[in-house]
């Protein structure tokens, strides 16, 4: 894969190194986007080598390397000038250069900054929006995001502030993609999921009222759709009360959780490679995912809850057709969204806030070994 003294890494692979080091996520897992397990293993081997050997030389390059040779679907444009330019631009945005060598620790430091430059994207009105990946814990830039969200409900602002501070890093992965116009935040999307990898993620888009009619929502939802296919769990959920936003989501392969609905809870299923067609397809329907998720288990465990349980409870559990017997599912009485003491709390997130404020404890039951 590399010679004995140096690891070769394409510039546009640097964001994947960040993901591997920070979150332990394999970019091309489950043969998503058409890449095989052998390709994923090639990535893993190189990233692990860089992460575990801080003094190993790493050469940033702008052409096909031995990782690429493990890909069964190398295309002519993989070595085209445009992609080579992407290598150079990505490296330069991190203070690195192609055809230069650095110790592995310097490369890891470059990709692990809390504000990670990503790309300049064109909006439908022709303006260029600068995109950044912001991942906790975040320094002073966190206050800029909080000010941007000044019109959000108090509990949302509290959650975002604590996420940005890094309070939930032990149990959650949270990423913010921030779009700036003229140095001001125009919009952002947030996605979070549990480190337990249950297959459920939450997603939300926030746009500034002063930047309407520029195509921000279309751009950000499309960007999420593209990145979600490899980064997040099997299903992401977006609670949408706007018909216009729902339309954009449907155009980007979201599907209604309640069959036939034109808004409300929406789900995006992860992409997977289809060997028969040679392309990427979505993994079935929400109903199929839900049925598999709620398969009977012989044992359950009851443990103290954490914010890492939020995604399964405040998104999937609350939206469940199977448990709540919503339209399009089998008839009969369903389980209430919240029962007992839980019915007194608006959602699981605010139950965790009550625990943080010393007002009680939260327990969560789920599949596993009884304790």
C-alpha positions, 0 to 999 in steps of 0.5 A: 500500500505504501513504501516502508518510509511514507504513507501516500494520501490524496488531498481530498481524502483528508476529511475522511481521515478526520472522520476516522480519527474523531468518530471511528466511522468507516466512510465506505462501510456497507458497500455504500456508493458502490465501493467494496469492503476491500476498498473500505479495508484499504482506507482503514489500513491507511488511516489506522497507520496515520493515527497510530504512528505520530512520527510517520511521514505522510505525503499528500498527493493529487493523483491515484494512489494504492488506496485507489487501486483497491477500488473496483470502479475506478473511473476516468474522472478519478484522475481528471484535472478537476479531482486533482484540483480538489486535492490541492484545494482541500489540502490548502484549506488545511494549511497543507500542500500536495507533493509535500511530506509531513509527520502524521501528527501534523496531518492529524492536527490539521484535520482535527480543528474544531472548524473544518473548511469544506467547500464553496457552493453556489446558491440558486441566485448565483451567490457563493456560500462558504461551508464549514464543518463545525464539530464539538468541542468548539471555542469562540465560534460557538457563540456565533452559532448561538447568536444565529439561533437567537429565535430558536426555543430555549430548550433547543438553544440549551441543547445546541450550546451544551453540544457545542461545548462538548458535554455529550461527546462521550455518548453522541456524535454531533456535526454542524455544517455552517454556511456563511455569506459575507462572513455571516452565518446564513444557515446551518444543518445539524445531525446527531446520532448515538455512539452506540450505533443503533442506526438512528440519526436526527437532522435539522436545518436552520436558515436565517430569515434575512437570507430567504429565496436564495436556495439555502434549504435546497443546498443544505438538504442536498448536501446532507443527503449526499454526506449521509449516505456514508457517514450516518446511521441507517435512517435519519429523521427530520420533523417538518411542519412546512409543506415547502421544506417537505417538498425539498426533502422529498426531492432529496429522497426523504420519505414520510414516516406516516404513509401518504403524509405530505409533511410531518416526520420524514425519514431518509434511508441510507444508500447501499450499492446495488450489484444488479444495477451497478448503482446506489439505491436506498435501503427499503422503506421506513416501514422495513427499517422500523420492523427490523428495529423492533424485532422481539428480543429475549432479554432487556436491560434497564440502565440510566439514560444519557443524551445518547438515547435521545435519537432513538426515543425522540425521533424513532420511538415518537414517530413509530407506526408499529408502536402507535398504530398510525395510519397505514399500519395494523389496526387496534390500540397502540402504545401512547407516545409517553406513558406514566411519569414520562407523560409529564415531560415534553420529550426525552431531551428535556428529561435529561435536562431535568436530570442535569438540574438535579430533579431526578433520574431517567432509566431506559429499557432496551434489548440486551442482557438484563441487569 
